[in-house]
């Protein structure tokens, strides 16, 4: 059985004010062409279909045309919600869509949705669709010891229907670590600080393949068959140096899955250029890449410049971001880091007292300080209990 593994489409996303909808349309058309050429049985989408819980009309229309094109090719679509999606909205019409080969798991009810597919060679694969979970809402229903992702995912997977005669694939949107080691991340993700609410990869040991979403940089986790596909487009400059691809996964009746990364070509690449203004606008620099790419430029000029943005826009019309790196900016950054270090030394109660004074122009009373300190202590106790 062959399938494509996608995730983090973020349809309708804007990057530095630029709409990505046409770029997303181009890359989804490439994926439909890939699916057709590779004659895949299914396309998996591991959450964050949309960038917002209330997506724009053009984002909904784009997703509709995407899965309609796949269903027209008799390709099954298996998709789940991510933390950016509204699970309830994705669930609309799911029974009717399932009859057309579109299986959408927007919200988790009482058990993991299981979909079994069989290819022409007789390979039978059971897919488990695990949407984004909210542990606090499931704590009582699942009788969780702690209201975190690790406990929630473990409890849910233990209850999953399991066909002993099939191969097994998990489709999940969650933050996964390997023995406590965090995955490689980028600036375009909303990630729990310090990996809080992480799920250990060992929970997926019995699956032949785990198709993950939530992290935008493509990567394997412990083994080749547990991986983040990454987003199909670059959504931050921290991803500028990394190519985007789609995993093509082939599962046989026995043995390890075969995985091939199929490259994606963006409508406009996203890249960084560094140097002095006269150098980055020279003919040689412009010809080194596509001038209409999405660009971040870091100027290193020491002297004051007159309208550098205007000069750069004349050469690079899709200039997204302009930064400076010189003696003055480095001195300002150093001062900012010192202030940041000082803030880290403060307790939660001290930070609140500082915020209160800035907002109200006066210090808290002793009674207010005592109440805030008591609240902070109780919050710390609750976190320790969890």
C-alpha positions as a printed Julia matrix, in Angstrom:
386×3 Matrix{Float64}:
   0.0    0.0     0.0
   1.27   3.44   -0.95
   0.33   6.75    0.61
   1.53  10.34    0.87
   2.06  11.84    4.33
   1.22  15.55    4.66
   0.82  17.85    7.63
   0.55  21.48    8.7
  -0.95  22.89    5.52
  -2.04  26.06    7.38
  -4.33  27.07    4.54
  -5.06  30.8     4.6
  -1.81  31.66    6.41
  -0.18  35.05    6.05
   3.59  35.45    6.48
   4.77  38.99    7.31
   1.52  40.3     5.82
   1.81  38.3     2.58
  -1.05  35.93    1.77
   0.19  32.4     1.05
  -3.03  31.23   -0.61
  -1.69  31.17   -4.2
   1.56  29.55   -3.05
  -0.52  26.92   -1.25
  -2.65  26.37   -4.35
   0.47  25.7    -6.44
   1.97  23.24   -3.95
  -1.33  21.36   -3.49
  -1.61  20.98   -7.26
   1.87  19.44   -7.2
   0.76  17.01   -4.51
  -2.29  15.94   -6.5
   0.02  15.33   -9.48
   2.38  13.3    -7.25
  -0.5   11.2    -5.96
  -1.66  10.55   -9.51
   1.8    9.65  -10.87
   2.69   7.45   -7.9
  -0.75   5.78   -8.0
  -1.11   6.04   -4.24
  -3.96   4.46   -2.34
  -4.32   7.29    0.17
  -3.22  10.77    1.2
  -2.78  11.42    4.94
  -3.05  14.92    6.44
  -1.72  15.11   10.01
  -3.57  18.2    11.24
  -3.44  21.99   11.02
  -5.35  21.94    7.77
  -6.21  25.59    8.33
  -4.21  28.35    9.96
  -7.17  29.63   11.99
 -10.09  28.01   13.77
 -12.38  30.2    11.64
 -10.72  29.92    8.21
 -11.3   32.34    5.37
 -13.64  31.44    2.53
 -10.75  31.14    0.07
  -8.93  28.73    2.43
 -12.02  26.51    2.7
 -12.51  26.64   -1.06
  -8.87  25.64   -1.63
  -9.15  22.63    0.66
 -12.43  21.64   -0.99
 -10.81  21.68   -4.45
  -7.82  19.73   -3.11
  -9.7   16.78   -1.65
 -12.22  16.85   -4.51
  -9.32  16.39   -6.97
  -7.97  13.47   -4.91
 -11.37  11.81   -4.59
 -11.83  12.16   -8.37
  -8.71  10.0    -8.73
 -10.27   7.39   -6.36
  -7.63   8.24   -3.73
  -8.75   7.93   -0.12
  -8.1   10.98    2.07
  -7.47  10.51    5.81
  -7.24  13.73    7.82
  -7.29  14.9    11.43
  -7.55  18.25   13.2
  -4.56  20.1    14.63
  -4.32  22.73   17.33
  -4.97  25.49   14.75
  -8.17  23.85   13.51
 -11.69  23.86   14.86
 -12.42  20.15   15.28
 -16.16  20.8    15.41
 -16.09  22.61   12.06
 -14.04  19.86   10.44
 -16.55  17.27   11.67
 -19.35  18.87    9.64
 -20.59  16.39    7.03
 -18.01  13.75    8.0
 -20.42  10.82    7.52
 -21.35  11.98    4.03
 -17.72  12.72    3.14
 -16.64   9.26    4.34
 -18.91   7.75    1.69
 -16.84   9.61   -0.9
 -13.53   8.38    0.51
 -12.78  11.42    2.71
 -12.29  10.42    6.37
 -12.06  13.43    8.7
 -11.52  13.15   12.46
 -12.04  16.62   13.86
 -12.83  15.88   17.49
 -12.14  12.93   19.77
 -15.31  11.42   21.2
 -14.76   8.16   23.04
 -12.39   6.12   20.87
  -9.93   6.5    18.03
 -11.5    6.28   14.58
 -10.13   3.25   12.71
 -10.19   3.01    8.9
  -9.01  -0.18    7.19
  -7.87  -0.13    3.56
  -6.77  -3.0     1.33
  -4.66  -2.58   -1.8
  -4.64  -4.61   -5.02
  -1.86  -6.84   -3.66
  -3.9   -7.81   -0.62
  -1.98  -5.68    1.88
  -4.43  -4.66    4.58
  -3.64  -1.55    6.65
  -5.56  -0.24    9.63
  -5.24   3.54   10.08
  -5.86   5.11   13.49
  -6.95   8.76   13.28
  -5.96  10.66   16.43
  -6.94  14.36   16.3
  -5.53  17.08   18.55
  -6.42  16.22   22.15
  -7.34  18.54   25.02
  -6.38  16.53   28.13
  -8.31  18.72   30.58
 -11.55  17.87   28.75
 -10.72  14.14   28.78
  -9.39  13.76   32.31
 -12.66  12.63   33.86
 -13.93  10.65   30.86
 -10.7    8.64   30.5
  -9.89   8.62   34.24
  -6.45  10.11   33.59
  -3.93  10.27   36.43
  -2.61  13.58   35.07
  -4.16  16.03   32.65
  -1.3   16.09   30.14
  -0.76  14.88   26.58
   1.37  11.87   27.56
  -1.35  10.39   29.76
  -4.15  11.31   27.33
  -2.48   9.84   24.23
  -1.46   6.69   26.11
  -4.98   6.13   27.43
  -6.57   6.74   24.04
  -4.23   4.4    22.15
  -4.71   1.63   24.73
  -8.45   1.74   23.94
  -7.96   1.74   20.15
  -9.49  -1.05   18.09
  -6.65  -3.34   16.94
  -6.85  -5.7    13.98
  -4.21  -8.39   14.5
  -4.32  -9.39   10.83
  -3.45  -5.91    9.45
  -0.46  -3.56    9.36
  -0.97  -0.41   11.42
  -0.5    3.3    10.77
  -1.1    6.1    13.28
  -2.08   9.57   12.14
  -1.54  12.05   15.01
  -1.02  15.75   15.68
   1.12  16.12   18.78
   4.51  17.22   20.14
   6.77  14.15   20.26
  10.12  13.75   22.01
  12.7   10.95   21.85
  13.9   10.07   25.34
  13.29  13.65   26.44
  15.11  15.13   23.42
  13.06  17.79   21.65
  12.47  17.71   17.88
  14.04  20.38   15.66
  11.62  23.31   15.64
  11.06  26.53   13.72
   9.72  29.99   14.52
   6.38  29.4    12.79
   5.09  26.87   15.35
   3.17  27.29   18.59
   5.06  24.91   20.86
   4.7   24.36   24.62
   7.58  26.02   26.48
  10.33  23.54   27.28
   8.43  20.65   25.74
   5.68  20.67   28.38
   2.85  18.32   27.36
   5.21  16.33   25.16
   4.52  12.72   24.16
   7.35  10.18   24.21
   7.92   8.37   20.93
   7.85   4.99   22.74
   4.03   5.2    22.75
   4.14   4.47   19.0
   6.36   1.39   19.14
   3.73  -1.06   17.94
   2.82   0.97   14.85
   4.41   0.17   11.5
   4.33   3.88   10.63
   3.44   7.01   12.61
   2.44   9.98   10.44
   2.89  13.04   12.64
   1.94  16.69   12.37
   2.63  19.78   14.52
   6.32  20.44   13.72
   7.09  22.31   10.49
  10.58  20.94    9.87
  10.58  17.44    8.28
  12.39  14.86   10.42
  12.47  11.28   11.67
  12.05  10.49   15.37
  14.1    7.53   16.56
  13.34   5.46   13.46
  12.54   6.23    9.83
   8.94   5.1    10.18
   8.06   7.67   12.86
   8.29  11.12   11.33
   7.01  14.62   10.9
   6.32  15.37    7.25
   6.83  19.09    7.94
   4.8   21.86    6.36
   4.67  21.88    2.54
   5.84  25.51    2.46
   8.33  27.56    4.47
   6.42  29.72    6.92
   9.36  31.38    8.71
  12.93  32.38    7.91
  14.2   29.79   10.38
  13.2   27.28    7.66
  14.96  29.13    4.82
  17.84  26.62    4.49
  15.66  23.49    4.6
  14.01  21.95    1.55
  10.37  20.85    1.71
   9.19  17.42    0.64
   6.39  14.86    0.92
   7.08  11.38    2.3
   5.89   8.63   -0.05
   5.37   5.58    2.13
   5.01   2.02    0.83
   3.86  -0.65    3.29
   4.1   -4.3     2.31
   2.47  -7.3     3.97
   5.68  -7.74    6.01
   8.91  -5.89    6.74
   9.81  -2.24    7.24
   7.98   0.44    5.23
   9.81   2.01    2.3
  10.03   5.8     2.52
  10.94   8.16   -0.3
  10.98  11.95    0.09
   9.45  13.63   -2.96
  10.68  17.24   -3.34
   8.26  20.16   -3.56
   8.96  23.25   -5.67
   7.46  26.45   -4.22
   5.92  29.2    -6.33
   8.3   31.61   -4.58
  11.12  30.35   -2.39
  11.74  31.94    1.0
  15.38  32.89    1.57
  17.8   35.22    3.36
  20.43  37.57    1.95
  23.11  39.23    4.07
  25.54  42.02    3.24
  25.98  45.73    2.53
  23.23  47.53    0.62
  25.32  48.1    -2.5
  26.35  44.43   -2.53
  22.9   42.85   -2.07
  21.43  45.09   -4.8
  24.26  44.42   -7.27
  23.48  42.63  -10.52
  25.54  39.63   -9.42
  23.59  39.22   -6.16
  20.21  39.6    -7.87
  21.07  37.01  -10.52
  22.12  34.51   -7.8
  18.44  33.68   -7.18
  14.91  34.57   -8.18
  14.31  38.27   -7.51
  10.61  37.59   -6.78
  11.35  35.13   -3.97
  10.18  35.99   -0.46
  13.23  37.69    0.98
  14.69  38.64    4.34
  17.66  40.96    4.01
  20.16  41.61    6.8
  22.12  44.79    6.08
  25.58  45.11    7.63
  26.29  48.74    6.68
  27.76  50.77    9.55
  26.75  54.16    8.12
  23.19  55.57    8.17
  21.24  54.71    5.01
  18.58  56.75    3.25
  15.42  54.71    2.57
  17.09  51.28    2.36
  13.7   49.58    2.2
  12.74  51.54   -0.9
  16.02  50.68   -2.59
  15.59  46.99   -1.77
  11.92  46.85   -2.82
  12.91  48.16   -6.25
  15.06  45.05   -6.71
  13.21  42.51   -4.54
   9.44  43.22   -4.83
   8.57  40.52   -2.26
  10.85  41.82    0.48
   9.25  40.44    3.64
  11.66  41.55    6.32
  14.57  43.97    6.69
  17.02  43.69    9.6
  20.34  45.28   10.45
  23.47  43.76   11.96
  26.11  46.33   12.84
  27.89  47.79   15.86
  24.84  49.74   17.02
  22.34  46.89   16.74
  24.67  44.45   18.51
  25.06  46.9    21.41
  21.26  47.26   21.65
  20.83  43.46   21.56
  23.34  43.06   24.39
  21.43  45.54   26.54
  18.17  43.74   25.8
  19.65  40.38   26.82
  20.8   41.84   30.13
  17.28  43.08   30.85
  15.87  39.69   29.85
  18.24  37.91   32.25
  17.16  40.24   35.05
  13.5   39.43   34.38
  14.2   35.68   34.53
  15.43  36.1    38.11
  12.01  37.38   39.26
   9.32  35.15   40.73
   5.79  35.06   39.29
   4.57  37.27   42.16
   7.35  39.8    41.57
   6.6   39.9    37.84
   2.93  40.56   38.55
   3.84  43.31   41.03
   6.02  44.94   38.36
   3.21  44.69   35.79
   0.68  46.12   38.26
   2.9   49.14   38.98
   3.47  49.84   35.27
  -0.25  49.64   34.47
  -1.58  51.58   37.46
   1.21  53.99   38.25
   1.39  52.84   41.88
   2.57  49.89   43.95
   0.28  47.13   45.24
  -0.87  47.26   48.83
   0.44  44.7    51.31
  -2.96  42.93   51.23
  -2.79  42.67   47.41
   0.79  41.38   47.53
  -0.23  38.69   50.04
  -3.19  37.6    47.89
  -1.06  37.34   44.72
   1.65  35.39   46.57
  -1.02  32.97   47.85
  -2.45  32.48   44.34
   1.02  31.8    42.91
   1.75  29.24   45.62
  -1.52  27.41   44.93
  -0.8   27.35   41.19
   2.65  25.87   41.83
   1.12  23.22   44.1
  -1.45  22.3    41.42
   1.3   21.94   38.79
   3.3   19.68   41.08
   0.21  17.56   41.75
  -0.3   17.1    38.0
